[in-house]
Amino acid sequence: MCLKVVPDLHGRSDVAMYVCACLMRGEFDHLLKWPFEGSIVFEILNQLEDRGHLRITAVFIGAKLAHRVTYGDRARRGRGRDVLYEDLKYNPRAARHCQYLKDNCLQFRVTQFIDRDVMQLQRQCLTIESRVCVCPIEFTMTDFERHKRDNDRWLSPSFYSHTGGYRLCIAVFANGHWGTHLCVYVHVMRGVFDDSLKWPLCGNVNIRLLSQGQNKGYYEVQVSFTAHSPVECAGRATTHVVNRRHGSNGSNRFISLNQLKYDPATNCQYLCNDCLQFRLTTQFRK
């Protein structure tokens, strides 16, 4: 395989490029099963620091692009996604210092390669998950201060809205809105039952932040998906991982960071032992 960059995306070379993984002709092709089923994960590296890399997952499942290469040394097309040139440049106003295009160069790193056997095992795990990880469900966010210091997000394990429902997860930004509030978002992920569900999804996800003090209260927000929600937030996902490009829905001012500490007036304490506890419930059409 190889990585390929197509700078002229849809004739708009000044807007975006297409980055993809392509199959190549190999000396062991006659011994392998075709079409190829698997995925390759690669990153466009942040050249300012060793974090915040731009992650891309190329999935090959039953596509024409996954057949054996018989003409030339590589396939003419591959699997990947478009990348805006604006996203590659340094943005001094962004919370995280990222610059992918530096000195007119991009750096890439392949981080994971999964073949059909591993994908089959993943599908089996997803089937089990769909029967066990169903709302209502609770999650614990650990290492809160580290996430806040690094200004990164915490992703919950994926869960299903209901039996036979939508696969979702929540993202929590500890440093949140300008370092004053906790941000929580709901992401749609590729699930086992997507073929039988209606899209875009419509329903509500209730996110409760639980008090860990003697007063077992909670702080709650309802995240709604409606027919008017942007398709990038409520549409069907194409990968099993959270893709920032797919969008999310939630609250960027969920709760003030000052309210997480112990409050003697209410006897509530949401942040305890560097952890936050969440309980999720949903209301979706079945």
C-alpha positions as CSV (number, residue, x, y, z in Angstrom):
1,M,0.0,0.0,0.0
2,C,1.0,3.6,-0.3
3,L,-0.3,7.1,0.7
4,K,-1.4,9.4,-2.0
5,V,-2.1,13.2,-1.9
6,V,-4.3,14.7,-4.6
7,P,-3.9,18.5,-4.4
8,D,-6.6,19.3,-7.0
9,L,-9.8,18.3,-5.3
10,H,-12.8,18.6,-7.6
11,G,-10.9,21.2,-9.6
12,R,-10.5,23.5,-6.5
13,S,-6.8,23.2,-5.7
14,D,-6.9,26.4,-3.6
15,V,-9.5,25.0,-1.2
16,A,-8.7,21.3,-0.3
17,M,-6.7,18.3,-1.1
18,Y,-7.6,14.6,-1.0
19,V,-5.4,12.3,1.2
20,C,-5.9,8.6,0.7
21,A,-4.4,5.1,1.0
22,C,-4.0,3.1,-2.2
23,L,-3.4,-0.5,-2.9
24,M,-0.3,-1.4,-4.9
25,R,0.8,-4.5,-6.8
26,G,2.8,-6.8,-4.6
27,E,4.9,-9.9,-4.9
28,F,2.5,-11.9,-2.7
29,D,-0.7,-10.9,-4.3
30,H,-1.3,-14.4,-5.7
31,L,-1.3,-15.8,-2.2
32,L,-3.8,-13.3,-0.7
33,K,-7.6,-13.1,-0.6
34,W,-9.3,-10.5,-2.8
35,P,-11.0,-8.1,-2.6
36,F,-9.0,-6.7,0.3
37,E,-10.9,-6.1,3.6
38,G,-9.3,-4.0,6.2
39,S,-8.4,-0.5,7.3
40,I,-5.3,1.6,7.6
41,V,-5.0,4.5,10.0
42,F,-2.5,7.3,9.3
43,E,-1.8,10.8,10.6
44,I,-0.8,14.1,9.2
45,L,1.7,15.2,11.9
46,N,1.5,18.4,13.9
47,Q,5.0,19.9,13.4
48,L,4.9,22.1,16.4
49,E,4.4,19.4,19.1
50,D,3.9,15.7,19.4
51,R,0.1,15.8,19.9
52,G,-2.9,17.1,18.0
53,H,-2.1,15.1,14.9
54,L,-4.7,14.9,12.1
55,R,-6.0,11.3,12.1
56,I,-7.4,9.7,9.0
57,T,-9.0,6.2,8.7
58,A,-9.2,4.5,5.3
59,V,-11.6,1.6,5.3
60,F,-11.7,-1.0,2.5
61,I,-14.8,-3.1,2.6
62,G,-16.3,-4.6,-0.5
63,A,-15.4,-1.6,-2.7
64,K,-14.0,-1.5,-6.2
65,L,-11.0,0.2,-4.7
66,A,-10.2,-2.9,-2.8
67,H,-9.6,-5.3,-5.7
68,R,-6.2,-6.6,-6.7
69,V,-4.1,-4.2,-8.8
70,T,-3.5,-5.8,-12.2
71,Y,-2.5,-2.8,-14.3
72,G,0.3,-0.5,-13.3
73,D,2.1,-0.4,-10.0
74,R,-0.8,1.0,-7.9
75,A,-4.5,1.7,-7.9
76,R,-5.5,5.0,-9.5
77,R,-7.9,5.8,-6.6
78,G,-7.8,5.1,-2.9
79,R,-9.8,5.5,0.3
80,G,-9.4,8.6,2.5
81,R,-10.9,12.0,2.9
82,D,-10.5,15.6,1.9
83,V,-8.5,18.0,4.0
84,L,-9.0,21.8,3.8
85,Y,-5.8,23.8,3.4
86,E,-7.1,26.2,6.1
87,D,-6.9,23.4,8.6
88,L,-3.3,22.7,7.8
89,K,-2.1,26.2,8.5
90,Y,-1.1,27.6,11.9
91,N,-4.0,29.3,13.7
92,P,-2.8,31.5,16.6
93,R,-6.4,31.9,17.9
94,A,-6.9,28.1,18.3
95,A,-6.6,26.6,21.8
96,R,-4.1,24.0,20.7
97,H,-0.9,24.9,18.8
98,C,-1.1,23.0,15.6
99,Q,0.6,23.5,12.3
100,Y,0.6,20.6,9.8
101,L,1.9,22.4,6.7
102,K,5.4,23.9,7.5
103,D,8.1,24.9,5.1
104,N,5.8,23.7,2.3
105,C,6.0,20.1,3.7
106,L,3.7,17.6,5.2
107,Q,4.7,14.7,7.5
108,F,2.8,11.5,7.6
109,R,2.8,8.5,10.0
110,V,1.0,5.2,9.6
111,T,-0.2,4.1,13.1
112,Q,-2.4,1.1,12.5
113,F,-3.2,-1.6,9.9
114,I,-6.1,-4.0,10.4
115,D,-6.8,-6.9,8.1
116,R,-10.1,-8.8,7.5
117,D,-9.6,-11.2,10.4
118,V,-9.2,-8.4,13.0
119,M,-12.1,-6.6,11.4
120,Q,-14.3,-9.7,11.8
121,L,-13.3,-9.9,15.4
122,Q,-14.2,-6.2,15.8
123,R,-17.6,-6.8,14.3
124,Q,-18.2,-9.6,16.7
125,C,-17.2,-7.3,19.6
126,L,-19.6,-4.6,18.3
127,T,-22.4,-7.1,18.2
128,I,-21.8,-8.0,21.8
129,E,-21.5,-4.3,22.7
130,S,-24.9,-3.6,21.1
131,R,-26.5,-6.1,23.5
132,V,-24.7,-4.9,26.6
133,C,-23.9,-1.2,26.3
134,V,-27.5,0.1,26.1
135,C,-28.9,3.2,27.9
136,P,-29.4,4.0,30.7
137,I,-25.7,3.6,31.3
138,E,-23.0,5.3,33.5
139,F,-19.4,6.3,32.6
140,T,-16.5,7.7,34.7
141,M,-14.1,10.2,33.3
142,T,-10.7,9.9,34.9
143,D,-7.6,12.1,34.8
144,F,-9.6,15.2,34.7
145,E,-6.8,17.6,35.5
146,R,-4.5,16.0,32.8
147,H,-7.2,16.5,30.2
148,K,-7.7,20.1,31.3
149,R,-3.9,20.8,31.3
150,D,-3.5,19.2,27.8
151,N,-6.6,20.9,26.5
152,D,-7.8,17.7,24.9
153,R,-11.0,15.7,24.9
154,W,-12.1,12.6,26.7
155,L,-14.2,10.1,24.8
156,S,-16.6,7.8,26.6
157,P,-16.9,4.1,25.5
158,S,-19.5,3.8,22.8
159,F,-23.1,2.9,23.7
160,Y,-26.4,2.3,22.0
161,S,-29.5,4.6,22.3
162,H,-31.7,1.5,22.8
163,T,-31.8,-2.2,21.9
164,G,-31.3,-2.3,18.1
165,G,-30.6,1.5,18.1
166,Y,-28.0,4.1,17.2
167,R,-24.4,3.8,18.3
168,L,-23.2,6.9,20.1
169,C,-20.5,8.3,22.4
170,I,-20.0,11.5,24.3
171,A,-17.0,13.8,24.2
172,V,-16.0,15.9,27.2
173,F,-13.6,18.9,27.0
174,A,-12.3,19.6,30.5
175,N,-10.9,23.0,29.6
176,G,-14.1,23.7,27.7
177,H,-15.3,27.1,26.7
178,W,-12.4,29.5,27.1
179,G,-11.3,27.7,30.2
180,T,-14.5,28.6,32.1
181,H,-17.0,25.8,31.4
182,L,-17.1,22.1,30.8
183,C,-18.2,21.2,27.2
184,V,-20.1,18.0,26.4
185,Y,-21.0,16.7,22.9
186,V,-22.7,13.6,21.5
187,H,-21.1,11.9,18.5
188,V,-22.8,9.5,16.1
189,M,-20.7,6.4,15.3
190,R,-21.1,3.5,12.9
191,G,-23.2,0.8,14.5
192,V,-24.4,-2.7,13.9
193,F,-28.0,-1.7,13.2
194,D,-27.5,1.3,10.9
195,D,-29.0,-0.4,7.8
196,S,-32.4,-0.9,9.6
197,L,-32.6,2.6,11.2
198,K,-34.1,5.8,9.9
199,W,-31.7,8.7,9.1
200,P,-31.0,11.3,10.1
201,L,-31.6,10.2,13.7
202,C,-34.2,12.0,15.8
203,G,-34.3,11.9,19.6
204,N,-32.8,13.1,22.8
205,V,-29.8,12.2,24.9
206,N,-29.9,13.3,28.5
207,I,-26.4,13.7,30.0
208,R,-26.3,13.9,33.8
209,L,-23.2,14.9,35.7
210,L,-23.6,13.1,39.1
211,S,-22.6,14.6,42.4
212,Q,-20.2,12.4,44.4
213,G,-20.8,14.2,47.7
214,Q,-23.3,13.3,50.3
215,N,-26.0,15.1,48.3
216,K,-26.6,12.8,45.4
217,G,-27.8,15.5,43.1
218,Y,-27.0,16.0,39.4
219,Y,-26.5,18.6,36.7
220,E,-28.2,17.8,33.5
221,V,-28.4,18.9,29.9
222,Q,-30.6,17.4,27.1
223,V,-29.0,17.1,23.6
224,S,-31.7,17.0,20.9
225,F,-31.5,15.6,17.4
226,T,-34.3,16.8,15.1
227,A,-35.1,16.8,11.5
228,H,-33.5,20.3,11.3
229,S,-30.2,19.2,12.8
230,P,-27.2,19.5,10.4
231,V,-26.6,16.2,8.5
232,E,-23.0,16.2,9.7
233,C,-24.2,15.9,13.3
234,A,-27.3,13.6,12.8
235,G,-26.4,11.7,9.7
236,R,-25.1,8.2,9.3
237,A,-21.5,7.7,10.2
238,T,-19.1,5.9,7.9
239,T,-16.4,4.8,10.4
240,H,-16.3,3.0,13.7
241,V,-14.1,5.8,15.2
242,V,-15.1,9.3,16.1
243,N,-14.5,11.5,13.2
244,R,-14.3,15.3,13.9
245,R,-15.4,16.0,10.4
246,H,-18.7,14.2,11.0
247,G,-19.7,16.8,13.6
248,S,-21.3,16.7,17.0
249,N,-24.2,18.1,18.9
250,G,-24.1,19.3,22.5
251,S,-23.4,22.1,24.9
252,N,-20.3,24.3,25.0
253,R,-21.3,25.8,28.4
254,F,-22.5,22.7,30.2
255,I,-21.4,23.7,33.7
256,S,-19.0,26.2,35.2
257,L,-15.6,24.7,36.2
258,N,-16.0,26.4,39.5
259,Q,-19.2,24.5,40.2
260,L,-17.3,21.2,40.0
261,K,-15.7,21.8,43.4
262,Y,-17.3,21.0,46.7
263,D,-20.1,23.4,47.6
264,P,-20.8,23.4,51.4
265,A,-24.2,25.2,50.8
266,T,-25.6,22.3,48.7
267,N,-23.2,19.5,49.8
268,C,-22.6,18.7,46.2
269,Q,-19.2,17.7,44.8
270,Y,-19.0,16.7,41.1
271,L,-15.2,16.4,40.8
272,C,-13.9,13.9,43.2
273,N,-10.5,12.0,43.1
274,D,-9.9,13.6,39.7
275,C,-12.9,11.9,38.3
276,L,-16.4,12.9,36.9
277,Q,-19.3,10.5,36.8
278,F,-21.9,10.7,34.0
279,R,-25.3,8.9,33.6
280,L,-26.9,8.8,30.2
281,T,-30.5,8.2,29.2
282,T,-32.1,8.5,25.8
283,Q,-35.5,8.9,24.1
284,F,-35.4,7.7,20.5
285,R,-38.0,6.5,18.1
286,K,-37.9,2.7,17.8
